[in-house]
Amino acid sequence: MNHPTTPDGRYFVVSGRRWRTSNPALGERGPVWWTDGAPDFNRRMAANTPYAAWYAGLS
């Protein structure tokens, strides 16, 4: 299956819910792998996150 990935590459979306993308060292359910201090929105509905406008624009 092909699931859309957020523009920053941190998450992919399945049935409206966002999941963290896999990092080879951590796996998709490990701790966040980015270091810029951004919050973790794993397993949240895309419509309830800062990615809502991006998700709404998908066709």
PQR file with spaces between the fields and no chain letter, atoms N, CA, C, O and H, PARSE charges and radii, in Angstrom:
ATOM       1  N    MET     1       0.833   -1.182    0.000 -0.4000 1.5000
ATOM       2  CA   MET     1       0.000    0.000    0.000 -0.0000 2.0000
ATOM       3  C    MET     1       0.873    1.239    0.000  0.5500 1.7000
ATOM       4  O    MET     1       1.978    1.240    0.544 -0.5500 1.4000
ATOM       5  N    ASN     2       0.368    2.283   -0.612 -0.4000 1.5000
ATOM       6  CA   ASN     2       1.070    3.545   -0.635 -0.0000 2.0000
ATOM       7  C    ASN     2       0.347    4.521    0.285  0.5500 1.7000
ATOM       8  O    ASN     2      -0.804    4.874    0.025 -0.5500 1.4000
ATOM       9  H    ASN     2      -0.530    2.282   -1.053  0.4000 1.0000
ATOM      10  N    HIS     3       0.997    4.960    1.349 -0.4000 1.5000
ATOM      11  CA   HIS     3       0.413    5.897    2.301 -0.0000 2.0000
ATOM      12  C    HIS     3       1.115    7.236    2.161  0.5500 1.7000
ATOM      13  O    HIS     3       2.336    7.279    2.013 -0.5500 1.4000
ATOM      14  H    HIS     3       1.932    4.673    1.561  0.4000 1.0000
ATOM      15  N    PRO     4       0.355    8.344    2.206 -0.5600 1.5000
ATOM      16  CA   PRO     4       0.985    9.655    2.082  0.2800 2.0000
ATOM      17  C    PRO     4       1.908    9.937    3.268  0.5500 1.7000
ATOM      18  O    PRO     4       1.616    9.578    4.409 -0.5500 1.4000
ATOM      19  N    THR     5       3.016   10.582    2.966 -0.4000 1.5000
ATOM      20  CA   THR     5       3.998   10.962    3.993 -0.0000 2.0000
ATOM      21  C    THR     5       3.944   12.470    4.161  0.5500 1.7000
ATOM      22  O    THR     5       3.870   13.201    3.174 -0.5500 1.4000
ATOM      23  H    THR     5       3.254   10.874    2.040  0.4000 1.0000
ATOM      24  N    THR     6       3.981   12.947    5.408 -0.4000 1.5000
ATOM      25  CA   THR     6       3.928   14.382    5.655 -0.0000 2.0000
ATOM      26  C    THR     6       5.106   15.083    4.990  0.5500 1.7000
ATOM      27  O    THR     6       6.151   14.466    4.780 -0.5500 1.4000
ATOM      28  H    THR     6       4.041   12.353    6.211  0.4000 1.0000
ATOM      29  N    PRO     7       4.952   16.367    4.656 -0.5600 1.5000
ATOM      30  CA   PRO     7       6.010   17.088    3.956  0.2800 2.0000
ATOM      31  C    PRO     7       7.368   17.055    4.657  0.5500 1.7000
ATOM      32  O    PRO     7       8.404   17.106    3.994 -0.5500 1.4000
ATOM      33  N    ASP     8       7.376   16.970    5.989 -0.4000 1.5000
ATOM      34  CA   ASP     8       8.658   16.932    6.695 -0.0000 2.0000
ATOM      35  C    ASP     8       9.227   15.516    6.793  0.5500 1.7000
ATOM      36  O    ASP     8      10.331   15.332    7.304 -0.5500 1.4000
ATOM      37  H    ASP     8       6.535   16.928    6.528  0.4000 1.0000
ATOM      38  N    GLY     9       8.486   14.514    6.309 -0.4000 1.5000
ATOM      39  CA   GLY     9       8.972   13.140    6.302 -0.0000 2.0000
ATOM      40  C    GLY     9       8.932   12.441    7.640  0.5500 1.7000
ATOM      41  O    GLY     9       9.491   11.353    7.778 -0.5500 1.4000
ATOM      42  H    GLY     9       7.589   14.665    5.893  0.4000 1.0000
ATOM      43  N    ARG    10       8.292   13.030    8.627 -0.4000 1.5000
ATOM      44  CA   ARG    10       8.267   12.426    9.966 -0.0000 2.0000
ATOM      45  C    ARG    10       7.178   11.388   10.146  0.5500 1.7000
ATOM      46  O    ARG    10       7.320   10.477   10.961 -0.5500 1.4000
ATOM      47  H    ARG    10       7.837   13.914    8.515  0.4000 1.0000
ATOM      48  N    TYR    11       6.091   11.513    9.396 -0.4000 1.5000
ATOM      49  CA   TYR    11       4.936   10.643    9.597 -0.0000 2.0000
ATOM      50  C    TYR    11       4.393   10.159    8.265  0.5500 1.7000
ATOM      51  O    TYR    11       4.622   10.777    7.225 -0.5500 1.4000
ATOM      52  H    TYR    11       5.975   12.253    8.734  0.4000 1.0000
ATOM      53  N    PHE    12       3.671    9.049    8.308 -0.4000 1.5000
ATOM      54  CA   PHE    12       2.838    8.637    7.190 -0.0000 2.0000
ATOM      55  C    PHE    12       1.423    8.501    7.729  0.5500 1.7000
ATOM      56  O    PHE    12       1.233    8.334    8.933 -0.5500 1.4000
ATOM      57  H    PHE    12       3.485    8.547    9.153  0.4000 1.0000
ATOM      58  N    VAL    13       0.431    8.570    6.855 -0.4000 1.5000
ATOM      59  CA   VAL    13      -0.969    8.605    7.276 -0.0000 2.0000
ATOM      60  C    VAL    13      -1.682    7.347    6.791  0.5500 1.7000
ATOM      61  O    VAL    13      -1.595    6.976    5.621 -0.5500 1.4000
ATOM      62  H    VAL    13       0.585    8.706    5.876  0.4000 1.0000
ATOM      63  N    VAL    14      -2.390    6.699    7.716 -0.4000 1.5000
ATOM      64  CA   VAL    14      -3.193    5.516    7.409 -0.0000 2.0000
ATOM      65  C    VAL    14      -4.573    5.757    8.009  0.5500 1.7000
ATOM      66  O    VAL    14      -4.704    5.918    9.223 -0.5500 1.4000
ATOM      67  H    VAL    14      -2.461    7.000    8.667  0.4000 1.0000
ATOM      68  N    SER    15      -5.597    5.782    7.168 -0.4000 1.5000
ATOM      69  CA   SER    15      -6.977    5.992    7.615 -0.0000 2.0000
ATOM      70  C    SER    15      -7.114    7.238    8.484  0.5500 1.7000
ATOM      71  O    SER    15      -7.844    7.235    9.476 -0.5500 1.4000
ATOM      72  H    SER    15      -5.491    5.652    6.183  0.4000 1.0000
ATOM      73  N    GLY    16      -6.416    8.290    8.113 -0.4000 1.5000
ATOM      74  CA   GLY    16      -6.520    9.552    8.828 -0.0000 2.0000
ATOM      75  C    GLY    16      -5.657    9.659   10.062  0.5500 1.7000
ATOM      76  O    GLY    16      -5.552   10.742   10.638 -0.5500 1.4000
ATOM      77  H    GLY    16      -5.823    8.292    7.308  0.4000 1.0000
ATOM      78  N    ARG    17      -5.032    8.573   10.491 -0.4000 1.5000
ATOM      79  CA   ARG    17      -4.188    8.606   11.690 -0.0000 2.0000
ATOM      80  C    ARG    17      -2.731    8.645   11.273  0.5500 1.7000
ATOM      81  O    ARG    17      -2.316    7.936   10.356 -0.5500 1.4000
ATOM      82  H    ARG    17      -5.117    7.693   10.023  0.4000 1.0000
ATOM      83  N    ARG    18      -1.956    9.479   11.955 -0.4000 1.5000
ATOM      84  CA   ARG    18      -0.560    9.643   11.606 -0.0000 2.0000
ATOM      85  C    ARG    18       0.307    8.668   12.400  0.5500 1.7000
ATOM      86  O    ARG    18       0.083    8.444   13.590 -0.5500 1.4000
ATOM      87  H    ARG    18      -2.293   10.055   12.700  0.4000 1.0000
ATOM      88  N    TRP    19       1.274    8.110   11.740 -0.4000 1.5000
ATOM      89  CA   TRP    19       2.214    7.186   12.359 -0.0000 2.0000
ATOM      90  C    TRP    19       3.622    7.663   12.057  0.5500 1.7000
ATOM      91  O    TRP    19       3.902    8.118   10.948 -0.5500 1.4000
ATOM      92  H    TRP    19       1.457    8.292   10.774  0.4000 1.0000
ATOM      93  N    ARG    20       4.481    7.567   13.005 -0.4000 1.5000
ATOM      94  CA   ARG    20       5.872    7.946   12.814 -0.0000 2.0000
ATOM      95  C    ARG    20       6.524    7.077   11.761  0.5500 1.7000
ATOM      96  O    ARG    20       6.308    5.865   11.738 -0.5500 1.4000
ATOM      97  H    ARG    20       4.254    7.198   13.906  0.4000 1.0000
ATOM      98  N    THR    21       7.328    7.681   10.880 -0.4000 1.5000
ATOM      99  CA   THR    21       8.044    6.876    9.899 -0.0000 2.0000
ATOM     100  C    THR    21       9.161    6.119   10.600  0.5500 1.7000
ATOM     101  O    THR    21       9.671    6.558   11.631 -0.5500 1.4000
ATOM     102  H    THR    21       7.504    8.665   10.898  0.4000 1.0000
ATOM     103  N    SER    22       9.533    4.991   10.039 -0.4000 1.5000
ATOM     104  CA   SER    22      10.574    4.164   10.662 -0.0000 2.0000
ATOM     105  C    SER    22      11.940    4.788   10.517  0.5500 1.7000
ATOM     106  O    SER    22      12.280    5.338    9.469 -0.5500 1.4000
ATOM     107  H    SER    22       9.119    4.635    9.202  0.4000 1.0000
ATOM     108  N    ASN    23      12.703    4.703   11.550 -0.4000 1.5000
ATOM     109  CA   ASN    23      14.113    5.067   11.545 -0.0000 2.0000
ATOM     110  C    ASN    23      14.838    3.742   11.721  0.5500 1.7000
ATOM     111  O    ASN    23      14.506    2.991   12.637 -0.5500 1.4000
ATOM     112  H    ASN    23      12.427    4.256   12.401  0.4000 1.0000
ATOM     113  N    PRO    24      15.810    3.429   10.885 -0.5600 1.5000
ATOM     114  CA   PRO    24      16.440    2.108   10.957  0.2800 2.0000
ATOM     115  C    PRO    24      16.939    1.724   12.344  0.5500 1.7000
ATOM     116  O    PRO    24      16.908    0.546   12.700 -0.5500 1.4000
ATOM     117  N    ALA    25      17.393    2.677   13.124 -0.4000 1.5000
ATOM     118  CA   ALA    25      17.937    2.344   14.439 -0.0000 2.0000
ATOM     119  C    ALA    25      16.856    2.227   15.504  0.5500 1.7000
ATOM     120  O    ALA    25      17.052    1.537   16.504 -0.5500 1.4000
ATOM     121  H    ALA    25      17.418    3.634   12.834  0.4000 1.0000
ATOM     122  N    LEU    26      15.717    2.887   15.309 -0.4000 1.5000
ATOM     123  CA   LEU    26      14.727    2.952   16.373 -0.0000 2.0000
ATOM     124  C    LEU    26      13.442    2.185   16.095  0.5500 1.7000
ATOM     125  O    LEU    26      12.785    1.732   17.033 -0.5500 1.4000
ATOM     126  H    LEU    26      15.558    3.448   14.497  0.4000 1.0000
ATOM     127  N    GLY    27      13.074    2.031   14.847 -0.4000 1.5000
ATOM     128  CA   GLY    27      11.796    1.426   14.524 -0.0000 2.0000
ATOM     129  C    GLY    27      10.693    2.457   14.656  0.5500 1.7000
ATOM     130  O    GLY    27      10.885    3.490   15.298 -0.5500 1.4000
ATOM     131  H    GLY    27      13.608    2.399   14.085  0.4000 1.0000
ATOM     132  N    GLU    28       9.546    2.195   14.063 -0.4000 1.5000
ATOM     133  CA   GLU    28       8.516    3.215   14.005 -0.0000 2.0000
ATOM     134  C    GLU    28       7.915    3.562   15.357  0.5500 1.7000
ATOM     135  O    GLU    28       7.314    4.628   15.485 -0.5500 1.4000
ATOM     136  H    GLU    28       9.390    1.355   13.543  0.4000 1.0000
ATOM     137  N    ARG    29       8.046    2.725   16.358 -0.4000 1.5000
ATOM     138  CA   ARG    29       7.464    3.028   17.660 -0.0000 2.0000
ATOM     139  C    ARG    29       8.503    3.445   18.696  0.5500 1.7000
ATOM     140  O    ARG    29       8.183    3.597   19.875 -0.5500 1.4000
ATOM     141  H    ARG    29       8.535    1.859   16.253  0.4000 1.0000
ATOM     142  N    GLY    30       9.728    3.627   18.263 -0.4000 1.5000
ATOM     143  CA   GLY    30      10.765    4.086   19.177 -0.0000 2.0000
ATOM     144  C    GLY    30      10.622    5.563   19.469  0.5500 1.7000
ATOM     145  O    GLY    30       9.689    6.202   18.982 -0.5500 1.4000
ATOM     146  H    GLY    30       9.988    3.503   17.306  0.4000 1.0000
ATOM     147  N    PRO    31      11.521    6.111   20.245 -0.5600 1.5000
ATOM     148  CA   PRO    31      11.476    7.544   20.529  0.2800 2.0000
ATOM     149  C    PRO    31      11.669    8.360   19.262  0.5500 1.7000
ATOM     150  O    PRO    31      12.184    7.864   18.260 -0.5500 1.4000
ATOM     151  N    VAL    32      11.247    9.621   19.319 -0.4000 1.5000
ATOM     152  CA   VAL    32      11.391   10.466   18.140 -0.0000 2.0000
ATOM     153  C    VAL    32      12.853   10.526   17.736  0.5500 1.7000
ATOM     154  O    VAL    32      13.746   10.484   18.582 -0.5500 1.4000
ATOM     155  H    VAL    32      10.828   10.024   20.133  0.4000 1.0000
ATOM     156  N    TRP    33      13.091   10.628   16.413 -0.4000 1.5000
ATOM     157  CA   TRP    33      14.463   10.615   15.913 -0.0000 2.0000
ATOM     158  C    TRP    33      14.921   11.992   15.497  0.5500 1.7000
ATOM     159  O    TRP    33      16.098   12.174   15.184 -0.5500 1.4000
ATOM     160  H    TRP    33      12.366   10.662   15.726  0.4000 1.0000
ATOM     161  N    TRP    34      14.017   12.984   15.483 -0.4000 1.5000
ATOM     162  CA   TRP    34      14.449   14.326   15.112 -0.0000 2.0000
ATOM     163  C    TRP    34      14.878   15.076   16.366  0.5500 1.7000
ATOM     164  O    TRP    34      14.462   14.730   17.472 -0.5500 1.4000
ATOM     165  H    TRP    34      13.062   12.836   15.737  0.4000 1.0000
ATOM     166  N    THR    35      15.693   16.082   16.201 -0.4000 1.5000
ATOM     167  CA   THR    35      16.295   16.769   17.342 -0.0000 2.0000
ATOM     168  C    THR    35      16.001   18.263   17.372  0.5500 1.7000
ATOM     169  O    THR    35      16.706   19.021   18.039 -0.5500 1.4000
ATOM     170  H    THR    35      16.032   16.363   15.303  0.4000 1.0000
ATOM     171  N    ASP    36      14.956   18.698   16.647 -0.4000 1.5000
ATOM     172  CA   ASP    36      14.676   20.134   16.621 -0.0000 2.0000
ATOM     173  C    ASP    36      13.672   20.568   17.675  0.5500 1.7000
ATOM     174  O    ASP    36      13.257   21.727   17.675 -0.5500 1.4000
ATOM     175  H    ASP    36      14.383   18.083   16.105  0.4000 1.0000
ATOM     176  N    GLY    37      13.269   19.684   18.569 -0.4000 1.5000
ATOM     177  CA   GLY    37      12.358   20.035   19.654 -0.0000 2.0000
ATOM     178  C    GLY    37      10.887   20.033   19.256  0.5500 1.7000
ATOM     179  O    GLY    37      10.034   20.384   20.071 -0.5500 1.4000
ATOM     180  H    GLY    37      13.607   18.742   18.569  0.4000 1.0000
ATOM     181  N    ALA    38      10.571   19.648   18.028 -0.4000 1.5000
ATOM     182  CA   ALA    38       9.171   19.607   17.587 -0.0000 2.0000
ATOM     183  C    ALA    38       8.417   18.542   18.383  0.5500 1.7000
ATOM     184  O    ALA    38       8.977   17.488   18.686 -0.5500 1.4000
ATOM     185  H    ALA    38      11.263   19.363   17.365  0.4000 1.0000
ATOM     186  N    PRO    39       7.150   18.805   18.725 -0.5600 1.5000
ATOM     187  CA   PRO    39       6.373   17.820   19.469  0.2800 2.0000
ATOM     188  C    PRO    39       6.098   16.570   18.644  0.5500 1.7000
ATOM     189  O    PRO    39       6.160   16.592   17.415 -0.5500 1.4000
ATOM     190  N    ASP    40       5.796   15.491   19.337 -0.4000 1.5000
ATOM     191  CA   ASP    40       5.510   14.211   18.698 -0.0000 2.0000
ATOM     192  C    ASP    40       4.000   14.047   18.571  0.5500 1.7000
ATOM     193  O    ASP    40       3.296   14.018   19.580 -0.5500 1.4000
ATOM     194  H    ASP    40       5.745   15.473   20.336  0.4000 1.0000
ATOM     195  N    PHE    41       3.498   13.940   17.351 -0.4000 1.5000
ATOM     196  CA   PHE    41       2.075   13.750   17.106 -0.0000 2.0000
ATOM     197  C    PHE    41       1.774   12.343   16.631  0.5500 1.7000
ATOM     198  O    PHE    41       0.804   12.142   15.900 -0.5500 1.4000
ATOM     199  H    PHE    41       4.071   13.964   16.532  0.4000 1.0000
ATOM     200  N    ASN    42       2.572   11.366   17.022 -0.4000 1.5000
ATOM     201  CA   ASN    42       2.366    9.996   16.593 -0.0000 2.0000
ATOM     202  C    ASN    42       1.010    9.481   17.068  0.5500 1.7000
ATOM     203  O    ASN    42       0.589    9.740   18.195 -0.5500 1.4000
ATOM     204  H    ASN    42       3.360   11.529   17.616  0.4000 1.0000
ATOM     205  N    ARG    43       0.336    8.746   16.180 -0.4000 1.5000
ATOM     206  CA   ARG    43      -0.941    8.095   16.463 -0.0000 2.0000
ATOM     207  C    ARG    43      -2.044    9.091   16.792  0.5500 1.7000
ATOM     208  O    ARG    43      -2.961    8.772   17.549 -0.5500 1.4000
ATOM     209  H    ARG    43       0.678    8.537   15.264  0.4000 1.0000
ATOM     210  N    ARG    44      -1.964   10.292   16.233 -0.4000 1.5000
ATOM     211  CA   ARG    44      -3.011   11.296   16.374 -0.0000 2.0000
ATOM     212  C    ARG    44      -3.728   11.428   15.034  0.5500 1.7000
ATOM     213  O    ARG    44      -3.133   11.189   13.983 -0.5500 1.4000
ATOM     214  H    ARG    44      -1.219   10.551   15.619  0.4000 1.0000
ATOM     215  N    MET    45      -4.975   11.799   15.067 -0.4000 1.5000
ATOM     216  CA   MET    45      -5.708   12.050   13.829 -0.0000 2.0000
ATOM     217  C    MET    45      -5.064   13.244   13.147  0.5500 1.7000
ATOM     218  O    MET    45      -4.834   14.275   13.779 -0.5500 1.4000
ATOM     219  H    MET    45      -5.458   11.993   15.921  0.4000 1.0000
ATOM     220  N    ALA    46      -4.774   13.110   11.865 -0.4000 1.5000
ATOM     221  CA   ALA    46      -4.109   14.178   11.120 -0.0000 2.0000
ATOM     222  C    ALA    46      -4.901   15.475   11.190  0.5500 1.7000
ATOM     223  O    ALA    46      -4.311   16.554   11.231 -0.5500 1.4000
ATOM     224  H    ALA    46      -4.962   12.273   11.351  0.4000 1.0000
ATOM     225  N    ALA    47      -6.223   15.390   11.205 -0.4000 1.5000
ATOM     226  CA   ALA    47      -7.064   16.583   11.246 -0.0000 2.0000
ATOM     227  C    ALA    47      -6.937   17.348   12.561  0.5500 1.7000
ATOM     228  O    ALA    47      -7.354   18.504   12.640 -0.5500 1.4000
ATOM     229  H    ALA    47      -6.703   14.513   11.172  0.4000 1.0000
ATOM     230  N    ASN    48      -6.372   16.728   13.584 -0.4000 1.5000
ATOM     231  CA   ASN    48      -6.226   17.370   14.897 -0.0000 2.0000
ATOM     232  C    ASN    48      -4.790   17.759   15.188  0.5500 1.7000
ATOM     233  O    ASN    48      -4.408   17.899   16.350 -0.5500 1.4000
ATOM     234  H    ASN    48      -6.033   15.790   13.519  0.4000 1.0000
ATOM     235  N    THR    49      -3.993   17.934   14.149 -0.4000 1.5000
ATOM     236  CA   THR    49      -2.581   18.277   14.315 -0.0000 2.0000
ATOM     237  C    THR    49      -2.235   19.468   13.423  0.5500 1.7000
ATOM     238  O    THR    49      -3.070   19.903   12.631 -0.5500 1.4000
ATOM     239  H    THR    49      -4.304   17.821   13.206  0.4000 1.0000
ATOM     240  N    PRO    50      -1.036   19.996   13.536 -0.5600 1.5000
ATOM     241  CA   PRO    50      -0.619   21.075   12.637  0.2800 2.0000
ATOM     242  C    PRO    50      -0.580   20.652   11.161  0.5500 1.7000
ATOM     243  O    PRO    50      -0.427   21.505   10.286 -0.5500 1.4000
ATOM     244  N    TYR    51      -0.712   19.374   10.875 -0.4000 1.5000
ATOM     245  CA   TYR    51      -0.714   18.873    9.503 -0.0000 2.0000
ATOM     246  C    TYR    51      -2.116   18.853    8.893  0.5500 1.7000
ATOM     247  O    TYR    51      -2.286   18.334    7.790 -0.5500 1.4000
ATOM     248  H    TYR    51      -0.836   18.681   11.585  0.4000 1.0000
ATOM     249  N    ALA    52      -3.117   19.396    9.570 -0.4000 1.5000
ATOM     250  CA   ALA    52      -4.510   19.323    9.125 -0.0000 2.0000
ATOM     251  C    ALA    52      -4.709   19.911    7.733  0.5500 1.7000
ATOM     252  O    ALA    52      -5.377   19.293    6.905 -0.5500 1.4000
ATOM     253  H    ALA    52      -2.979   19.818   10.466  0.4000 1.0000
ATOM     254  N    ALA    53      -4.152   21.085    7.450 -0.4000 1.5000
ATOM     255  CA   ALA    53      -4.340   21.714    6.139 -0.0000 2.0000
ATOM     256  C    ALA    53      -3.686   20.868    5.046  0.5500 1.7000
ATOM     257  O    ALA    53      -4.257   20.698    3.968 -0.5500 1.4000
ATOM     258  H    ALA    53      -3.609   21.588    8.123  0.4000 1.0000
ATOM     259  N    TRP    54      -2.499   20.343    5.318 -0.4000 1.5000
ATOM     260  CA   TRP    54      -1.828   19.483    4.340 -0.0000 2.0000
ATOM     261  C    TRP    54      -2.698   18.252    4.064  0.5500 1.7000
ATOM     262  O    TRP    54      -2.900   17.890    2.905 -0.5500 1.4000
ATOM     263  H    TRP    54      -2.036   20.482    6.193  0.4000 1.0000
ATOM     264  N    TYR    55      -3.206   17.618    5.096 -0.4000 1.5000
ATOM     265  CA   TYR    55      -4.003   16.406    4.936 -0.0000 2.0000
ATOM     266  C    TYR    55      -5.297   16.702    4.179  0.5500 1.7000
ATOM     267  O    TYR    55      -5.708   15.922    3.319 -0.5500 1.4000
ATOM     268  H    TYR    55      -3.042   17.912    6.037  0.4000 1.0000
ATOM     269  N    ALA    56      -5.942   17.833    4.498 -0.4000 1.5000
ATOM     270  CA   ALA    56      -7.186   18.197    3.820 -0.0000 2.0000
ATOM     271  C    ALA    56      -6.947   18.437    2.321  0.5500 1.7000
ATOM     272  O    ALA    56      -7.858   18.247    1.514 -0.5500 1.4000
ATOM     273  H    ALA    56      -5.608   18.467    5.196  0.4000 1.0000
ATOM     274  N    GLY    57      -5.744   18.847    1.950 -0.4000 1.5000
ATOM     275  CA   GLY    57      -5.439   19.113    0.559 -0.0000 2.0000
ATOM     276  C    GLY    57      -5.095   17.885   -0.271  0.5500 1.7000
ATOM     277  O    GLY    57      -4.934   17.990   -1.487 -0.5500 1.4000
ATOM     278  H    GLY    57      -5.005   19.001    2.606  0.4000 1.0000
ATOM     279  N    LEU    58      -4.979   16.722    0.363 -0.4000 1.5000
ATOM     280  CA   LEU    58      -4.708   15.492   -0.387 -0.0000 2.0000
ATOM     281  C    LEU    58      -5.942   15.098   -1.172  0.5500 1.7000
ATOM     282  O    LEU    58      -7.063   15.280   -0.699 -0.5500 1.4000
ATOM     283  H    LEU    58      -5.109   16.636    1.351  0.4000 1.0000
ATOM     284  N    SER    59      -5.752   14.572   -2.343 -0.4000 1.5000
ATOM     285  CA   SER    59      -6.916   14.148   -3.129 -0.0000 2.0000
ATOM     286  C    SER    59      -7.119   12.663   -3.024  0.5500 1.7000
ATOM     287  O    SER    59      -8.051   12.124   -3.620 -0.5500 1.4000
ATOM     288  H    SER    59      -4.841   14.425   -2.727  0.4000 1.0000
